[in-house]
Structures are given as C-alpha cells and as structure tokens.
C-alpha cells in the first residue's frame, strides 16, 4: 500500500477561523494515515520581533497571556471534538506565521501541513491566501489547504498535469491521502497559438497528447482500484482546472509547485498560485523534487531531461522545438551567487537550438505581432 512520504507528524495550522473544521479534518487524516498530530498556532509578531529560531520567546506578560488563552481555546476545542487524544500535542508559537509553521514542520520532519482557508467571499479568497501561499512557498513537505471539512478520504480528485517530473511527484504525494477507489481526473491545459505560421505545430501537439497521457500515467504505478480519466482543455491552466473541479464536484485538486531560487523559494508557480487564490475546493500543493538525476526522469515529459553529453543537445533541442513551438513560455533565471531571480513570461516559444561551434544554446521567444530574440 502507498504510504505518505516522510515519517513525521501531521502539522496542523490552527488559526482563529475554521478552527473546529480544521481539527476535525486533521482527525480524519490522522486516522487513516496512522500519524500523530502536532497542532501549531502562531501569534503574529511585529517585524522587529519576528521568530528567529526561538519559537517560545514571548516578550511580555500580555503576550504570554494571549498565548495561554489561545492554547486553552485549542485544547477546549479538541476536548469537545475528540475527548481523549494521547498522541496530539499543542504549541502556540510566536513570529511570522509562514516561517514559524514551516520551521516547526522542518524541525520535526512533518509529513504534511494542513491549513484551513476559512474564507468564502471573493475578496477574502484574494487577500486571505497570502499567508497560505507563503507557507506553501517555504515548505519542504506537501501542504493541504482545506476549503471545507474533510469527512473521509477524497474520492473525486482533479490533478493538473504538464507531464513533468513535478506532476508525477504530486500524484505520488497525493495517493496516500485518497480513497482506495478514488477517481483521478488528469487535466492538461494548453493554449493553441492559432496563427497560420504555427498552426501545423498546434495540430501536431494536439495529436500527440493522448500518447503523452498514456506514457505519463503508465509511469505512476497506480493501484488497480483507482479509476483514471483524462481531460484535455484549452485556455488558461488555473482557470480551466478550477472550472473542471467545480463541474465534477471534486473533493481535492492536486498541483505541483514549480520553482526554487538559490537561497530561498521566491515563486511557487503561477498556476499553483492562481489555483490557491481562486479555489473553493481543497487543494494539495506538493513541493518540487530538489534532486534531479543526470538521466531521463521517470514519469517526466520528453522535455524534462538532464543530458550531459553535448553531442546529443542539438537533436534533442530540435525535437523539443517541434513538440512545443507556439506554446506559452516561462523563462526563469536564478543567480548562482546571490540567489537573485528574474522572469520573462507570456511569450510563445519559437525555437531552441544548440550550436556546438560557439558553443551556445539559443532561445527565440516571440508573439504573433513581433519577435523577441534572447
């Protein structure tokens, strides 16, 4: 049977909103994952007093009283819901919520962070998600963002996929959380360029998608009890994934986190960000794989390769261009010395080529109204 990655506890972020439903959901998870639960609530410190490795450092009596009162509320709520709970621990910490939560999770090797959204209005979803996004960005383990109470393992699950190693990793992290007879709906969203010069490339890409789905799913080694569906959608990825989740009344949306800067994760990927900000469904966001081998990554798309033999670069990049010409691109550059990061997004891929005589890898990005050479 698939087991959740890591051996540590489930760390539950206990906020003022949706406290009872979040704790009930954690109890459900703990039951079928057979994990102990560590409940953590964070009192937000002022910028001067932010957490720096000593989470229990309350500076004055009033702050200590607040912490004790909050801890008492959590203990009372747990007693109300569960009664005896020998394996549950409760801590009230002080500092920046995201850094404090992920620091606590990292310190004890947590296998999962659970957070409640606690928001219903559109503006709440926009402004209330920033701490959640910061936690996702900094976390080393999957983060489950609850849009409601979890009564049972999710059975209808939408998985956003681009056929990459990150997508495969997301599925493997999600499987232990799901019902044994869950339905996984794999959604791939792309944007045809619909321009005469690349129309043939659009059609080629469209024809290749069923085969890419089959190859991707074959690498996942899914249990035979899992039902698999495929959805090929056109448009903006986050919006179409969320639309699909609403249509099928999904219990869970699964997306992988892309992007890691040298010193600190600065981005979690625009799709994951928009899904978390816009969702009315629970979302599992999984971390990217940090270590990338110098061979084909199992479960990855053909474009997710690390090849050290320069003689192979030219034909591989030519094939990559043929498969992806006209698709929207995200170009991210991270400085190796100081961790700085820059992005260029929104341009269509025109070509990627390698000239061994220079030697130079050349990227050409453009749009229907002009060309940009990088």
For each residue, the residues with C-beta under 8 A, 3 or more apart:
1:
2: 172 175 176 223
3: 176
4: 33 35 111 112 173 176 177
5: 111 141 142 172 173
6: 109 110 111 112 141
7: 109 111
8: 11 35 105 108 109 110 111 141
9: 35 36 37 38 108 110 111
10: 26 29 30 33 35 36 37 38 110 111 112 113 114
11: 8 37 38 40 101 104 105 108 110 112 113 114
12: 22 23 26 37 38 39 40 113 114 115
13: 22 40 41 42 97 101 113 114 115 116 135
14: 19 22 23 39 40 41 74 90
15: 18 19 22 41 115 116 118
16: 19
17: 116 118 119
18: 15 21 22 116 117 118 146
19: 14 15 16 22 23 73 74 77 116
20: 23 24 77 80 81
21: 18 24 25 116 146 148 149
22: 12 13 14 15 18 19 25 26 114 115 116 118 146
23: 12 14 19 20 26 27 39 74 77 78 81
24: 20 21 27 28 81 149 150
25: 21 22 28 29 114 116 146 149 150
26: 10 12 22 23 29 30 37 39 114
27: 23 24 30 31 37 81 82
28: 24 25 31 32 150 151 152 153
29: 10 25 26 32 33 35 112 114 144 150 177
30: 10 26 27 33 34 35 36 37 87
31: 27 28 34
32: 28 29 153
33: 4 10 29 30 111 112 176 177
34: 30 31
35: 4 8 9 10 29 30 111 112
36: 9 10 30 87 88 89
37: 9 10 11 12 26 27 30 85 87 88 89
38: 9 10 11 12 88 89 91 104 108 110
39: 12 14 23 26 74 78 88 89 90 91
40: 11 12 13 14 90 91 92 93 100 101 104
41: 13 14 15 70 71 74 90 91 92 93
42: 13 92 93 94 95 96 97 100 101
43: 58 63 66 67 70 92 93 94 95
44: 95 96 97
45: 49 50 51 94 95 96
46: 49 50
47: 50
48:
49: 45 46 59 94 95
50: 45 46 47 95 96 99
51: 45 54 55 93 94 95 96 99 100 103
52: 95
53: 103
54: 51 57
55: 51 91 93 94 95 100 103 104
56: 91 93 94
57: 54 94
58: 43 63 64 67 94
59: 49 63
60: 63 64
61: 64 65
62: 65 66
63: 43 58 59 60 66 67 94
64: 58 60 61 67 68
65: 61 62 68 69
66: 43 62 63 69 70
67: 43 58 63 64 70 71 92 94
68: 64 65 71 72 92
69: 65 66 72 73
70: 41 43 66 67 73 74 92
71: 41 67 68 74 75 90 91 92
72: 68 69 75 76
73: 19 69 70 76 77
74: 14 19 23 39 41 70 71 77 78 90 92
75: 71 72 78 79 90
76: 72 73 79 80
77: 19 20 23 73 74 80 81
78: 23 39 74 75 81 82 85 88 90
79: 75 76 82 83
80: 20 76 77
81: 20 23 24 27 77 78
82: 27 78 79 85 88
83: 79
84:
85: 37 78 82 88
86:
87: 30 36 37
88: 36 37 38 39 78 82 85
89: 36 37 38 39
90: 14 39 40 41 71 74 75 78
91: 38 39 40 41 55 56 71 104
92: 40 41 42 43 67 68 70 71 74
93: 40 41 42 43 51 55 56 100 104
94: 42 43 45 49 51 55 56 57 58 63 67 100
95: 42 43 44 45 49 50 51 52 55 99 100
96: 42 44 45 50 51 99 100
97: 13 42 44 100 101 131 134 135
98: 101 102 131 134 135 137 138
99: 50 51 95 96 102 103 134 138
100: 40 42 51 55 93 94 95 96 97 103 104
101: 11 13 40 42 97 98 104 105 113 135
102: 98 99 105 106 113 135 138 139 140
103: 51 53 55 99 100 106 107
104: 11 38 40 55 91 93 100 101 107 108 110
105: 8 11 101 102 108 110 113 139 140 141
106: 102 103 109 110 140
107: 103 104
108: 8 9 11 38 104 105
109: 6 7 8 106
110: 6 8 9 10 11 38 104 105 106 113 141
111: 4 5 6 7 8 9 10 33 35 141 142
112: 4 6 10 11 29 33 35 141 142 143 144 177
113: 10 11 12 13 101 102 105 110 135 139 141 142 143 144
114: 10 11 12 13 22 25 26 29 143 144 146
115: 12 13 15 22 132 135 143 144 145 146
116: 13 15 17 18 19 21 22 25 145 146
117: 18 125 128 129 132 145 146 147 279
118: 15 17 18 22 128
119: 17 124 125 128 129
120: 124 125
121: 124 125
122: 125 126
123: 126 127
124: 119 120 121 127 128
125: 117 119 120 121 122 128 129 277 278 279 280
126: 122 123 129 277
127: 123 124 130
128: 117 118 119 124 125 131 132
129: 117 119 125 126 132 133 276 277
130: 127 133 134
131: 97 98 128 134 135
132: 115 117 128 129 135 136 143 145 276
133: 129 130 136 137 268 273 276 277
134: 97 98 99 130 131 137 138
135: 13 97 98 101 102 113 115 131 132 138 139 143
136: 132 133 139 143 145 257 268 272 276 285
137: 98 133 134 257 265 266 267 268
138: 98 99 102 134 135 264 265
139: 102 105 113 135 136 142 143 287
140: 102 105 106 287
141: 5 6 8 105 110 111 112 113 287
142: 5 111 112 113 139 173 174 284 285 286 287
143: 112 113 114 115 132 135 136 139 284 285
144: 29 112 113 114 115 177 282 283 284
145: 115 116 117 132 136 276 279 282 283 284 285
146: 18 21 22 25 114 115 116 117 149 150 282
147: 117 279 280 281 282 283
148: 21 282
149: 21 24 25 146
150: 24 25 28 29 146 154 282
151: 28
152: 28 155 179
153: 28 32 177 178 179 180 182
154: 150 157 177 178 179 182 250 251 252 282
155: 152 178 179 181 182 183 251
156: 182 183 185 248 249 250 251 252
157: 154 174 178 182 183 184 185 250 251 252 253 254
158: 185 187 241 244 245 248 250 252 253 254 281
159: 167 170 171 174 184 185 186 187 253 254 255
160: 167 187 189 237 241 253 254 255 256 271 275
161: 164 167 170 171 186 187 188 216
162: 166 167 188 301
163: 167 188 212 213 215 216 300 301 304
164: 161 167 168 256 300 301 303 304
165: 168 169 289 292 297 298 299 300 304
166: 162 169 170 256 257 258 286 288 289
167: 159 160 161 162 163 164 170 171 216 256 299
168: 164 165 171 172 216 219 220 297 298 299 300
169: 165 166 172 173 256 286 287 288 289 299
170: 159 161 166 167 173 174 254 255 256 284 286
171: 159 161 167 168 174 175 184 220 222 254
172: 2 5 168 169 175 220
173: 4 5 142 169 170 176 284 286
174: 142 157 159 170 171 177 178 252 254 284 286
175: 2 171 172 178 222 223
176: 2 3 4 33 173
177: 4 29 33 112 144 153 154 174 252 284
178: 153 154 155 157 174 175 182 184 226 252
179: 152 153 154 155 182
180: 153 223 225 226
181: 155 225 226 227
182: 153 154 155 156 157 178 179 226 227
183: 155 156 157 226 227 228 229
184: 157 159 171 178 222 226 227 228 229
185: 156 157 158 159 229 230 231 244 248 250
186: 159 161 213 216 217 228 229 230 231
187: 158 159 160 161 231 233 240 241 244
188: 161 162 163 209 212 213 230 231 232 233
189: 160 233 234 235 236 237 240 241
190: 205 209 232 233 234 327
191: 234 235 236 327 328
192: 202 205 206 234 326
193: 198 199 201 202 326 327 348 368
194: 199 202
195: 198 199 326 368
196: 199
197:
198: 193 195 201 202 325 326 348
199: 193 194 195 196 202 203
200: 203 204
201: 193 198 204 205 322 325 326
202: 192 193 194 198 199 205 206 326
203: 199 200 206 207
204: 200 201 207 208 322 323
205: 190 192 201 202 208 209 323 324 326 327
206: 192 202 203 209 232
207: 203 204 210
208: 204 205 211 212 323
209: 188 190 205 206 212 213 232
210: 207 213 214 230
211: 208 214 215
212: 163 188 208 209 215 216 301
213: 163 186 188 209 210 216 217 230 232
214: 210 211 217 218
215: 163 211 212 218 219
216: 161 163 167 168 186 212 213 219 220 299 301
217: 186 213 214 220 222 228 230
218: 214 215
219: 168 215 216 298 299
220: 168 171 172 216 217 299
221:
222: 171 175 184 217 226 228
223: 2 175 180 226
224:
225: 180 181
226: 178 180 181 182 183 184 222 223
227: 181 182 183 184
228: 183 184 186 217 222
229: 183 184 185 186
230: 185 186 188 210 213 217
231: 185 186 187 188 244
232: 188 190 206 209 213
233: 187 188 189 190 240 241 244
234: 189 190 191 192 240
235: 189 191 239 240
236: 189 191 239 240
237: 160 189 240 241 271
238: 241 242 270 271 273 274 275 278
239: 235 236 242 243 274 278
240: 187 189 233 234 235 236 237 243 244
241: 158 160 187 189 233 237 238 244 245 253 255 271 275
242: 238 239 245 246 253 275 278 279 281
243: 239 240 246 247
244: 158 185 187 231 233 240 241 247 248 250
245: 158 241 242 248 250 253 279 281
246: 242 243 249 250 280 281
247: 243 244
248: 156 158 185 244 245
249: 156 246
250: 154 156 157 158 185 244 245 246 253 281
251: 154 155 156 157 281 282
252: 154 156 157 158 174 177 178 281 282 283 284
253: 157 158 159 160 241 242 245 250 275 279 281 282 283 284
254: 157 158 159 160 170 171 174 283 284 286
255: 159 160 170 241 269 271 272 275 283 284 285 286
256: 160 164 166 167 169 170 269 272 285 286 288
257: 136 137 166 265 268 269 272 285 286 287 288
258: 166 267 268 269 271 272 288
259: 265 266 267 268 269 288 332
260: 265 288 290
261: 264 265 266 267 334 339 340 341
262: 334 335 336 337 338 339
263: 338 339
264: 138 261 339
265: 137 138 257 259 260 261 268
266: 137 259 261 341
267: 137 258 259 261 270 273 332 341 343
268: 133 136 137 257 258 259 265 272 273 285
269: 255 256 257 258 259 272 273
270: 238 267 273 274 330 345
271: 160 237 238 241 255 258 274 275
272: 136 255 256 257 258 268 269 275 276 285
273: 133 238 267 268 269 270 276 277
274: 238 239 270 271 277 278
275: 160 238 241 242 253 255 271 272 278 279 283 285
276: 129 132 133 136 145 272 273 279 283 285
277: 125 126 129 133 273 274
278: 125 238 239 242 274 275
279: 117 125 145 147 242 245 253 275 276 282 283
280: 125 147 246
281: 147 158 242 245 246 250 251 252 253
282: 144 145 146 147 148 150 154 251 252 253 279
283: 144 145 147 252 253 254 255 275 276 279
284: 142 143 144 145 170 173 174 177 252 253 254 255
285: 136 142 143 145 255 256 257 268 272 275 276
286: 142 166 169 170 173 174 254 255 256 257
287: 139 140 141 142 169 257 290
288: 166 169 256 257 258 259 260
289: 165 166 169 292 297
290: 260 287
291:
292: 165 289 297 306
293: 297 306
294: 306 307 308
295: 306
296: 300 305
297: 165 168 289 292 293 300 304 305 306
298: 165 168 219
299: 165 167 168 169 216 219 220
300: 163 164 165 168 296 297 303 304 305
301: 162 163 164 212 216 304
302: 305 319 320 323
303: 164 300 320 323 324
304: 163 164 165 297 300 301
305: 296 297 300 302 316
306: 292 293 294 295 297
307: 294 312 313 316
308: 294
309: 312 313
310: 313 354 356 359
311: 314 356
312: 307 309 315 316
313: 307 309 310 316 317 354 356 361
314: 311 317 318 353 354 356
315: 312 318 319
316: 305 307 312 313 319 320
317: 313 314 320 321 352 353 354 361
318: 314 315 321 322 353
319: 302 315 316 322 323
320: 302 303 316 317 323 324 352
321: 317 318 324 325 349 351 352 353
322: 201 204 318 319 325
323: 204 205 208 302 303 319 320
324: 205 303 320 321 327 349
325: 198 201 321 322 348 349 350 351
326: 192 193 195 198 201 202 205 348 349
327: 190 191 193 205 324 348 349
328: 191 345 346 347 348 349
329: 345 347 348 349 365
330: 270 343 344 345
331: 343 344 345 347 363 365 374
332: 259 267 341 342 343
333: 341 342 343
334: 261 262 339 340 341
335: 262 338 339 340 341
336: 262
337: 262
338: 262 263 335
339: 261 262 263 264 334 335
340: 261 334 335
341: 261 266 267 332 333 334 335
342: 332 333
343: 267 330 331 332 333
344: 330 331 347 365 374
345: 270 328 329 330 331
346: 328 367
347: 328 329 331 344 365 366 367 372
348: 193 198 325 326 327 328 329 365 366 367 368
349: 321 324 325 326 327 328 329 352 364 365
350: 325 364 365 366 371
351: 321 325 362 363 364
352: 317 320 321 349 361 362 363 364
353: 314 317 318 321 361 362
354: 310 313 314 317 359 360 361 362
355: 358 359 360 362
356: 310 311 313 314 359
357:
358: 355
359: 310 354 355 356
360: 354 355
361: 313 317 352 353 354
362: 351 352 353 354 355
363: 331 351 352 374
364: 349 350 351 352 371 372 373 374
365: 329 331 344 347 348 349 350 372 373 374
366: 347 348 350 370 371 372
367: 346 347 348 370 371 372
368: 193 195 348
369:
370: 366 367
371: 350 364 366 367
372: 347 364 365 366 367
373: 364 365
374: 331 344 363 364 365
